[in-house]
């Protein structure tokens, strides 16, 4: 197996997920409002039975709605 150099551009990017409650706190909205925003396109991910978000997605989504 040949070894190869890894460029800085190929560094592994890690997504950090936040919980539903943390997303509520971050956005300053209620539980129901998060569901309403998800229906309007707020990106979220399902891991097992839990719904999670990334701060990056939340910030980008809010910026796109302004």
JOKAGI-V617827 format. One record per helix or strand of 3 or more residues. SS is the DSSP state (H for helix, E for strand). FROM is the first residue (numbers start at 1). TO is the last residue. If there is no record, write none. Layout:
# JOKAGI-V617827
ss-><SS & SS>
from-><FROM & FROM>
to-><TO & TO>
This chain:
# JOKAGI-V617827
ss-><H & E & H & H & E & E & H>
from-><8 & 17 & 20 & 31 & 45 & 50 & 55>
to-><10 & 19 & 27 & 39 & 47 & 54 & 65>
